[in-house]
């Protein structure tokens, strides 16, 4: 790293700070215990993806001899060292929090036991469970001259076993074998209740297998058994010139199994012989971390969800309300013809989107349905409705993004199902991911055709719509409808760049449109007027966008950024960014909405977007930014942004040195996600 402080925060180090903010939620004693357990799981899942993609990419650069300094002042080798040190500390803190959560759960009557703590009844029960359920699934894998080292699957849990024969000479080589802990079985095994006790007790599956490990190696003694887990490079380079993109992606997915080793996690105290074998066979030296506790705490998510009762250890239940605009109607088209409708998930139900598509699928006057599909749930109502629409003779076009990382296999399955139903399935544009969230319905009404559009900030996924905060807009505005048709024509056919009337569309003009909107605020300040920008997103890492915000700050524009995750901008630097404030909110729901506000001399404008301000979103994806024309809905979104800006409980403020501190709480505690539950408090009535 260069000696001076860079003008920018490094993207990957900023991500590490974000995951530490997630960890803080697991450490926060003000959060219910089972919710803290879930945050521990999220930390693990986040770190897995970060290692398999971002750290893997840095590792590849180092191996290729790439040593150029990036715009934040780091070489790949220098960044790798900082990241490994930072993430190792994060894991240390995570397991400290895990032990704290376990102690708290123990006081509430929930415990994860070691095998040595079980009474006779419990021991008999787990023995039966092992022999009847677990043993038939296990496969011992010996390693010797005739049996080569087996494939170790990424992010799966294994036991490394050292063995010896009772009759072997003391100086004979120890034998090595592996056993995969089956992920098809629950990681935690419930135990029978103790006499006169209502405690819920469990043992971990790997501990159970270790207890009976000798049954897998008849006649041999297992004298050292320790868990390990490998993370492989999960990124791949796609040949988009291949004749069949779907087959090419399936081929690359198979290659993922053999990705280069990136990280090896081992149980603390692993026998040095076993560790040496793993390091040698997996060809990993540096990114090795000893874990003082169970490997892979992502199981805590299912653990927290599976325990019945204990509502006092969870957040209060929050049932999404059905949007009031559609409450008393069976005809959603009639409502949207009269006015635009805004939805704020998860406070308002995603069922309205499902109902809209189902109504369109059965309406005889609907001629065509077009939509993008990036990540959908495992049991998608939308997919079923689209299939039914196609089978009834409607023109149904679905842009399925096959390159949505870690959802490739699911999207391939959806694509095939939709094609069988008669839908026209498109895989997007070569070299670009289609990340825009848009749904278009073309309906015949009297002597004309009318377009109905839904645009959103989040995926068409009814599962994540209960966990993420996102905005959706229904509209029949003709300008938006015209742009929507043009967008689908560009993605599905051949088309020269379109002169967008309402939308900003990446990669052709979204960044330029944002620059024009920011420049307009600069011009207002130059004319003696107020200049103000509020932007809410997941990540900000594009250097040109950061520089444009610096320029606006220097011109006197007041800028509030609500950035949940990565932020490469340094706020509060004299002469550069003293007019910029950045906050991050990490709370019960994942903040996922992208909303942009521009004061525009009092003629305020608000936009919804699918795009974060990252290079990949602005330059390498099909993204969409859509204006909100209705004045009442604009004010609703401004209210929502103000809820975030007033948060003094779960908001953290970014410092110029790249660290975050909790917003100072001098006033009455204000938690934006809890306040947003009171829909009338932010939704402007018409």
ABEGO torsion letter per residue (X at the ends): XBABBBABBBAAAAAAAAAAAAAAAAABAABBAAAAAAAAAAAAAAAAAAAAAAAAAAAAAAAAGBABBBAAGBBAAAAAAAAAAAAAAAAAAAAAAAAAAAAAAAAAGBBBBBAAABBAAAAAAAAAAAAAAAAAABBBBBBBAABBBBBBBBGBBBBBBBBBBAABBAABBBBBBBBBBBAABBABBBBBBBBGBABBBBBBAAAAAAAAAAAABBGBBBABBBBBBBBBBABBBBBAABABAAAAAAAAAAAAAABBBABBBBBBGBBAAAAAAAAAAAGBAABBBBBBEBBGAAAAAAAAAABBEGAAABBBBBBBBBBAAAAABABAAAAAAABBBBBBOAABBAAAAAAAAAAAAABAABABBBBBBABBBABBAAAAAAAAAAAAGBBBBBBBBAABBGAAAAAAAAAAAAAAAGBBBBAEBBGBBBABBBBBBBBBBEABBBBBBBBBABBBBAAAAAABBBBBBBBABAAAAAAAAAAAAAAABBBBBBBBAABBBOAAAAAAAAAAAAAAAAAAAAAGBBBBBBBBBABBABAAAAAAAAAAAAAGBBBBBBBABBBABBBGBBGAAAABBBBBBBBABBBABBBBBBAGGGBBBBBBBABBBBAAAAAABBBBBBBBABAAAAAAAAAAAAAAAABAAABBBBBAAGBBBBBBBABBBBBAAAAAABAAAABBBX
